[in-house]
Amino acid sequence: LSLQEGATVTQRYTEAERRYLAIKEEVKGRAGALDEAVSQSAQFHDKMDPLLETLEAAVQRLRQPPPVAAEVEKIREQLAEHRAQGLELDKLLPSFSALCSRGEELISRAAHDDPAAQAVRSRLLRLRSLWDEIRQRAEERESKLNDVLDLAGKFWADVAALLSTLRDSQDIVRELEDPGVDPSLIKQQIEAAEAIKAETDGLREELEFVRTLGADLIFACGETEKPEVKKTIDEVRKLERQYYLPHFTRTNQKLGFI
């Protein structure tokens, strides 16, 4: 080869070697990026699986929660347990947020029609859907427990007060003496009977109010709790029907009111 031809060959060889090295580095870089993408994708799915399982279990619990109790203390226990479960779920928020960010990053790096990217997108949709449903159902559950707690508190307090009043009134009616002959004594007996009659009218209103509260509580609580509420309402009715009103009627008859 002449010097000129030798120089040309050397130049072409050098250029070819430069291109080869450039291509080699580019392939190496792409291979590294691909390995990193595969690693990140594997980490994403490895962390996604247990979180999805946890959220799905939480959703199932909220979709089929335990029946609401009818007693105040039991409802408070249910409310405390529900809030404790909510705090446990709150601890998953950092993992949830990190997975959402990582998933969006993986999707942005891939082609739109990449099957792997579509799989990530589908799992992200499932993850967010579960999270949103958990939040909504948890709020609804707490609201219901609070409403029933308020209702049960009023019902049991009013029942206790009404039963106490009925029993006290029953004792007073029983202690009323037969009509006397002294005008002043008869007047006192009439005034006492009239006072009891006025109290009776008020008690009937309270009884109707308690019955309404009881009906609302029966509707709101679980099936296993309903019999106890019904039993309590029946107890109030029995006391009014079998003890208090008959004695009051007989007293009125004695005093000539009826």
Buried (B, 14 or more C-beta within 10 A) or exposed (E): EEEEEEEEEEEEEEEEEEEEEEEEEEEEEEEEEEEEBEEBBEEBBEBBEEBBEBBEEBBEBBEEBEEBBBBBEBBBEBBEEBEEBBEEBEEBEEBBEEBBEBBEEBBEBBEEEBEBBEEBBEBBEBBBEBBEBBEEBBEEBBEBBEEBBEBBEBBBEBBEEBBEBBEEBBEBBEEBEEBEEEEEEBEEBBEBBEEBEEBBEEBEEBBEBBBEBBBBBBEBBEEEBBEBBBEBBEEBEEBBEEBBBEBBEBBBEBBEEE
